């Protein structure tokens, strides 16, 4: 069953049934200030950090689902409804939600009143703008009552839920005209406040939740709305909220528009106050002035649209397949931007209080984002590298507000350092900016320890070399990419986290074949980069280490038909045909085939054939097989999940592209394309009832073949799946690869693809690339022409400017 449709021309997904199988959300904001908004206007807003600077409250895992948001209530002669259907759930005569690029428009209609609500965050603005347009579609005069509503979070989202003995006494507000200010703790240690404003005179307000909602009422039937009047309550402790009350008269056919602004302000210490206990409102009033008319709001929205026109104009595909085009051209790139901004911190599955920006995660997110805003990618690389330790190890996460390492998680994930090489190399290949390597970057945010970014890469490379196990393979540490494969944990206490409990590495023989493949892939990149900047001796040294690793994998990491996953604490094989469960894992098959280890001897082909035979299913490639049916203490969290879910034989969509890329390495375009379509959301729209999550963005996990309900997805939006699928389809299936000397063209496609075209902006020039496959091959370039001139090899040379025509003939 479908719940809406794609509007490709407007770059929107249009939801026509508010009762989606899970809240289908959108993200507002592109830098610093962000909001999450569901198709029924649920969600919340925050500045930079969803834990420490949360503006509004939201209730996760609640009954009913998706409670809390930016609500508008209409009382029309005693009939109470909301344009987003929730929270009132009054049956509407019309409902439509349009999720677009950083904006959402929800329209509802009831009894001749149409309410169109627009939500967006203007560029370079710490505020969410909401435009409400009310239209009388009847031939009678309509007198209605409009109430806005949102509930303030007391800044620290975790403490807000836990520390009630304090928090129920601390809430403070101010009201001035049509603006409600939230100033809890402002007089003490905070330099920030929030405000909620409407650009018209109001007929009342409420700032105390119980006065507005009623102590025993639901959001669906707030007392003030049912009674049709505000109480002008002022919060002193308890639960502060913000609600405007506006009486609206509409002539037949008349429309009226109101602009609401939810904003965040920081003041310097010397500028905090107007007078004693009266906050300095001038910065808020300046923001309000920018958006106090419909014309100003429309101009800001148009500016946002043009911004996305520019971003999405950098890579444009014309394939003849609408589903593929909309994913590559719109939704996959959009999800890459959102994931770059959020890492794994704030979604409708991540509550925004537990995880900051991931070291590993953010480096991977870069590969789907770097072409959009390279200067932001550059700064992100510096921020990430600044949290590294002098020995090359890393904090696994850092907080976006402070950019400092997160002590709550710590380090010891031995794959982390190698991802920095991926991030840096991807940035340089896209931009040609080698100067980033000379940037002085601290260790553990201590500038007295600073070395160049290139030195950080060397230390990252050496971290693997200096931490090898008895088989010459990398020691796994706390875990590698799979956080749930905890070979040194041995946890028997259900109250402790596998990611923070003791990491028993002393005397451990736990090695990772996945890190070995990762090391070969990005070790080779480090070798090439070193050569490019004249460090020939270092390149030779590094190549020697890479060669050793290749041989170690061939001799100790091969199980006969596929690559081993690891060795455990005691030196026993993991991911071997010798094992009872978990005989084969996806990660090492992906990385070792991406690295081409044993390609000449047929190892890559055998491994990928084993993936097809043992791991593939209708909805994607599962992570391991057979699934674990009992807890294996020396394996850790992976064996705690029910069979078919998450890391225990779920379809972990993040690593499916590694197999796609592996298939392109050996030239099997049909297989790569088959795997791509299986997890691509646009191809799953018809099974939304089963899939549950949004049909316009990737989910982290789809239930595998051993699950109770195979095909059911979870954890949408914030996942490395977004970047890796974009990377796989654009650079390895379509084969348009940024490289140091230009654009390398190396498609690997199904034989029945006759042609496709890609417009690619790259280092100041634009390339119109047409790929013709009349020979019906999977891979191989017979000829390459640029502006009518035949080229040697398969690399389009660099131009500083202009538009250039590229003709690629496969054969």
Secondary structure by P-SEA (a helix, b strand, c coil): cccccccccccbbbbcccccccccccccccccbbbbbccccccccccccccccccbbbbccccccccccbbbbbbccccccccccccccccccbbbbbbcccbbbbbbbcccbbbbbbbbbcccccbbbbbbbbbbcccbbbbbbbbbbbbbccccaaaaacccccccccccccccccbbbbbcccccccccccccccccccccccccccccccccccccccccccccccccccccccbbbbbbbbbbbbcccbbbbbbbbbbbbbbcccccccccccccaaaaaaaaaacccaaaaaaaaaaaaaaaaaaaaccccccccaaaaaaaccaaaaaaaaaaacccccccccccccccccaaaaaaaaaacccccaaaaaaaaaaaaaacccccccccbbbcccccccccccccccaaaaaaaaaaaaaaaaccccccccccccccccccccccaaaaaaaaaacccccccccccccccccccccccccccccccccccccccccccccccbbbaaaaaaaaaaaaaaaaaaaaacaaaaaaaaaaaaaaaaaaaaaccccccccccccccccccccccccccccccaaaaaaaaaaccccccaaaaaaaaaaaacccccccccccccccccccccccccccccccccccccccccaaaaaaaaaaaaccaaaaaaaaaacccccccccccccccccccccccccccccccccccccccccaaaaaaaaaaaccccccccccccbbbbbbccccccccccccccccbbbbbbbbccccccccccccccccccccccccccccccbbbbbbbcc
